[in-house]
Structures are given as C-alpha cells and as structure tokens.
C-alpha cells in the first residue's frame, strides 16, 4: 500500500477496482477484509460496527452477484459504497432537490433563461434538430472528482457544467472550478444537505466561480470566503428545458439540441447506481434525486442502443472512471430523468 501513496488518485482508484474485480468471486468474508484494507475504513475488523457493516456488505455482494449472473447490458461491482444500506446511501449521496411550478417559473424568468425550442415557434421541431451524431465532451474536463461524505452533488453539477463549457470553449480541460464556494456561499441551498439547480445557477450568474486551487473543496460547510477578484469564471446566461415548470417541457430532442452546444447540468435517479461499474444502465427509475453532468451521446455497438454519457462526482473508482452510460428510452422513466430537466451555461 505504500507504493499506492505515490501514484495519482485516479490510478489508485483503478488499481483498487482491478484488485476487487480479481477477488470478486471469493468468499464474502475474505473479500470484505481486502475491501476494508483498500478503502482504509476507520472501524477495526474486530468491532461490532465491522460485524454490522459486513452484514450490509454481504447483502450488497449477493445482489451484485445475482445481477451479474443475468448477463444484462450493465454490470455491478464492489466499490466505496458497499458497506452502506440503500437508505444510508440515499440520505448521504442523493440530495438533489426539485422546485416546481410557479415558484420555478419565477426564478427562471428572473434569471432571464432562454427555453430550448419555444413551444410556440413556427418551425417544425423535427426539421430544426440535427441528426443525432455522437457527442463526447469528456476530454474537456479533468479527471472526475469525489464529493466524499457530503451531499454536494448539486455544486459539482453546477460548477462542473460551467467548467466543461469553458473547457469546450478553450479546446482543452481547464483547472477545476470551486465547488466549496457554492457549498459555503450559496445561501439559497443547503451545503452538504443538498440543493436545487435554480438557486445555484442564480448564484453563479451573479457572482461567478473561483478556481478550486483558490477555494479548495473540504467536503464540509464552512464560512464563506468568496473573493470577487478571483471569481473570474462567469456565465452570461443559460438555456434550458424542464418538465417541472409550466409549458417548457423537455424531450430527448430538446436535451440533445442543448447538448450539441455544450455539457449540461441534469438530474438522474441515483438510487439504483450505487454499485454500477460498467455498461449501459437500463434499470427502471422512480425519483430525480442526484445532480450530474451530461457530457455526451452515443450508440452502444453491442446492443445498438442509444445512451447518454453522464459525468458523476463519486471519484474515478466508481463506474467507468467516474462516468455512467444511461440508456435513452422514452418508456424508461425519461431515461432515469436525464430527459427531465437540462441546463446549459453560456460562457
């Protein structure tokens, strides 16, 4: 383990993932010991907490193995969340809030957001849209970050979408933008206890965003240390669609149209992706509870199915180096809610 201390966190996460994959079919107890060591859990193996956590780990492992035996389009695996119950995982990691109706419309109007493809446009929407060519903005981002034990997904989605659009504009990834600034300073939201897009976008438009090197992430709420002179990453506006307002509905075509211009802040149902490790996610979804970044569109060569490429904030050891492919299907609860609301920062 000493060697792992001198390599990058991305490489370390990939090494951990590979080790756990190699021991995936071993006994639950031995796998738990290896997992416990690799993830450097604070509780000792001879404690009651370890026994309780092992019981959860074993139940999650059983579910993982049963799923993978079905040979579905996506795989599950052991990761940093494997000793957490679904309820615990949801309360800590899935903290995106939703605002609806007139309250949302008021904020959108105040922000002077531009709806994607106005419903009363004379143009035929199907004629205006481009053919769905593959899109992948992941190269305009640095490595996926890890929000840690803080319900701050909304900040990673908001500042991350701004970051990605600046990267697209520059033609290469820029330095990380500050998520801690939003955690500490956006008083319309609740720091590590979750947040909503409208308030976060209002904050970003008014104040700009500092770089993470100037305002680093702490995974905890602190005193606001915003420095206007350093918040040079500013947005001029937003384009959007949302199924939570009155009459500005999303669709696959509208989301794709926005995505063709740059990375988007979107919401998904994170309830079923706790153990996701690879492939095109096809499970049914029920709740919009996690904020992420939509960075691409593609067609899976094996199944010939369309998918959204989504950038998460759970580190590079989760999923496909921190990303997940989500199947596009009108009948699949809006593709796990990717199609439910989408916001494009204009930089």
Phi, psi and omega in degrees: 000339179297323179299324184292342181285345183254003177255169182292157179297326178297312178297319180300315180297320180291325176294316178301314181300318181293319179299313182294325176297323181292332181255011188299330183263006179282186180293143180305321183294315180292321177298319179298319179298316179295313179301314181302319180290314183296322181268004172051052180295145185286335181275139180284154184291340182264019182256165178294325178299319178298321178297318179295317181292325178296322178298319177293315180302315182295321178294318178295319179297320178300316179295319179299312182293320179295320178296311184295334178290342181279349178058046177278173185294348179227156182246152174249160179199168177287137178209198185293347181260009191286348176255020180248137173290164178299321180294317179295317178300315181297316184292329183269324190250339186248084191238016176292133177256157181238135175245141190229165167063218186299325179298318178292315181302321180298315180293317180298321178293320179296325178281352182056043177288148180256117179297145176283115177060085180304138184298334183262012176298146179284333183295147173284118185305319183293332179282330183282333184284145177285158170299147184280087174276159179298141178229137176208105180263008187299333179288349178268012178236151166289185179301151180300138180267171182236117181288346178066207184273059182211130182281060187249024181306325182298327179285322179292325178290316183291300181293330180293320178295322175297314179303313181294324179287326172294322177297316177300318180296322181279342182082011178196162180295137174262175177295155179304139171270158186285125169267332181296328178303316179289320179303316184276324196251339179278095185282354175281347180241184193239036173055240180281357179258015173107170181193177182236150181300311188306312179296320180295318179293321178299318180296313183298317181295322182284321192249341188075178182230135175280169172280151180298328180295333178271334181219077190289156183283135181242352183058031177201152180282134177227186178288138181295126180238032182303133178237107185302328181292335181264347182275066187272351180270097188245151175253148179265345180171189180219151164246152188202166159216151181203140175271006181259355178260188180259097171094013180240046192296152175271166171203170176302317182296319181292318178297317178297319179299319176292316182298328180296345179262339179163173180299148187236148166276125179221168175246152175222171170268110182272001188298327186258006184249015179307319185249011181302138179229330180190166176092184181265114184289127186232006183291154176288154184231163186220349187208135176273098190225006184218131181265131183218187179237126176273118186241356182191172177218141178200180177236123180291128185289333182283311184261351183060029180257144179284150177213154169268138174262119189241132177265123182260185180229040180245024177085170184279350178278346178266143174062213178266083184056036178098359182248161175222141173262125183244124182300142177263118184203117180303330183267005182255053178050050179059045179051051181060031174081002173304323182278007187271325172201143182213136183230127181252113174288134176263118183242000000 
